Amino acid sequence: MSKILSRIQEIASREGITIGAMERMIGASKGVLSRAIANGTDIQSKWLMSIVENYPKYSGDWLLTGQGDMLKGEKSQQNTTIPIIQQEISESTATEEVPSLSLAQMRPRIPLEAAAGSLSIMTQSVSDSDCEMQPIIKRLPEYDFTIMVKGDSMEPNFKSGDELACRMVRESSFIQWGQPHIVDSYDGIVLKRIHNSGDNILCTSDNPRYGEFPIPKKDIYRLALVVGLIRQF
């Protein structure tokens, strides 16, 4: 197996996904990556570029050459632009029927609002059966769920009514400090930029009218990185 193929497998392993899921994410036909891995054959450059585009935290130089760090530096991560998709809602699109899709092609919309001004919402767990399933938006990076924003503490970058696409943080080493996250803690759920502060996570707002506050790490259940948003106009 070529070293590039082994690095592709390493990305999939770190993301906690199968090679088949990666194929769907990059828009490749079933088997494009898995057959190459099984047979040790080359992969077209367009699929390598698509991997780099859809998994932006991984270094393209590392993927192609094996040189340098696997993950991009923290500074470049903090400057990452969050993709915004604007959708115009009309009577025809609001009533349009969604074609039959498999669960693999859907993601849950969590029926809770991210309290962008205070910790006050998530006091109990939410099961998949409670969520509205929505088709995957392929133009966004890979995500696990969407959730709505409420409040103005993260303006101008995030507005009340925005729908956030979020990817679960499955290992603490993958936390992108300084980037916006959904924080699910003992006191509720909140949208904030997070910073490492010893035994706490320091939460800050984009709106200067709101102050910062700490959350003890032991009180945090889950973190999810905001990877994109859908804004209606």
N, C-alpha and C positions, 0 to 999 in steps of 0.2 A: 504494500500500500504506500502511495506517495505521502510525503510529509504534509502536503496541503490537505489531503483527505483526512489525515489524522487530526489536523488542527480544526477542520470542520466538525469532526466528531467531538472534539473537546469543547467547542462553542455550544453544540447541542447539549452536551452533558452539563455544562455550567448553567445553561438556561433551563434545564430540567424538561427538555422536550425530545421528541423522537426525530429521527431524520425525516420521516414522512411529514411531520408538522413543519419542519424547516422548509421542505419542498413547497408546501402550500403557502408558506409565508413569503417566499421569494417569487412565487408565481410560476414555478417549474412544474412540469408534468410528473405524475407519480413514478418514482423509480429513477429520476434523473441523477439524484445524489446517491441513493442507496445502491443502485447497480454499479456506479463508478467505485463506490467504497468496496463492494463485494468483489469486483473484478480487477480493481487497481488501475482503472482507466482514467484518462484525463477528463476534466470538467471544463466546459466552455467558459471563456472569460466573462461572458455576460452574467453567468450565474454566480461567479465569484464576486463581481461588482454588486450584484443584487444582495448577496449576503452582507457585504460591507455597508450597503445603504440601509438594510433592514435591521442590522444589529450594530448601531453606530458606536457603542461603547468599546467595541473591539477594534484594534488597530489593523488597518488594511495592509500595512507593511508587514506586520507580524503574520497575518494570514497567508500572504503571498510568498514571503521570504523566510519567515521564522525568526527574523531579527527584531530586536527591541522588545518592549513589553506587550503582553497580550491585550491588556486594557489600556485605553487612552488615559493620559494624565488627568488628574483631578481638575486642573485649570481648564483644559479643553472641554471636559464634561460639563463644567459649570456654565460654559458659554454656548452649550448646545441649544439650538433653536427648537422649540416645541412646535411640531406641525399643527396648523390650524386649518380645519376644513369648514367653510361657511356653506350653509344650506339654506336655500330659500324655501319656505314652507307655504304651499298653496293648497287650495281645496282638493285639487287633483292628486297631489303627492301625499296629502294627509290620508286619503282614502285608498291609496294604491295598495293592492294586495302583495304581500311578500311571498315569493315563490317558496316551494317546499325545500327546506335545507336540512342537512344532518346537523347533529349537535356539534360536530367538529367545525362546522361553518358558522356557528353562532357564539355569542358571548353574552353573559348576563348583564342587565342593567340593574344595579342594586337600587331597591326602592327606598333609599334614604338620601337626604341632602347633606352634602359636606358643609358643616357649619363653619363658614370661612371667617367668622368673627368670634366664635366661642366653642368650647368643648361641651356639647350638650346633646348629641344625637344618639350614637350607637351605644346602647346600654344592654343590648341582647344580640345574640348571633342571628345571622340571616342565612337561611338555607337556599340551595339552588331552586327549590320549588317555589320560593317566595319571589324570585326574580323574573323579570320580563326578559325573554331571550331575544336578542337582536342580531341581524346578519353582521358578520365581520366587515369592517370598513378596510379594504385592502390597501388604501393609500396611506394608512397610518402604520407606524411600527407595530410589532407584535404586542398585544395587550391581553389581559385576563378578564377585565370587566370595565364597565363605564359607570359613572356616578355624577349626579348633578351638583352644581355649585350654588350655594346660597350665601348672600352677604357681600360686603364690599372690601373686606380687609386685604384681598389679594389683587385689587385693581391697581394699575390698569391692565395687567397681564391676564387676569382671570376675572370674568364678570359673572354676576349672579345670573343663572340660567344657562351658563356654559355646561356642556356635557364633557366630562374628562375621561379619556382613555387611560387606563392605569395597568401597570404590570407589577405583580407581586414581587417583593424582594425576598428571595428564598435563602440567601446567605448574607450575613452581616458584612462580609468583605465586598459585597456588590452595592452597598449603600453609596449613593452619589451625593455626598455632602454639599449643601448649598443649593441643591435642586428642589423643586416642589414635590412634595409627597403627600399622600393620604396617610394620616397617622391614626391607627385604631388603638385606643388605649382604654384603661380602666374608666376614665372619665368621659369617654365619647370618641367621636371621630372628627377630624379637623384637617383642612387643607393648609399646609404651611411649607415654607422652606425650612429644612432641618440642618442642624450643625452639631458636631460632636462636642460634648461638654462633660467629660468625665463620666460620672454615673448617670448623667441626664442627657436628653436630647433637647437642644435649644431650638425653639420654634420662632420664626420671624415672619413678618408680613411684608408684602410689597407696598402696601399703602402706609405711608409714614405716620398716619394718624393712629396706628395701632402699635402697641409695644410688643416686646418679645417676652416669652415665658418658657420655663423649663418643664419637661415631663420626665420623670424618673424612667430609666430604661426598663426597670423591672415591672413597670406598669403598662408597658407597650405590648399589645398582642401581635399586631402585624403592621408592616409598612408596605406601601405600594407607590412606585415611582410614576409620576404623571408623564406620559410619553406623547400625548396629543390631546387636542380638544376639538369638539364640534360646536360651532357657534351659529345660531340661527339669526337671520336678519330679515 
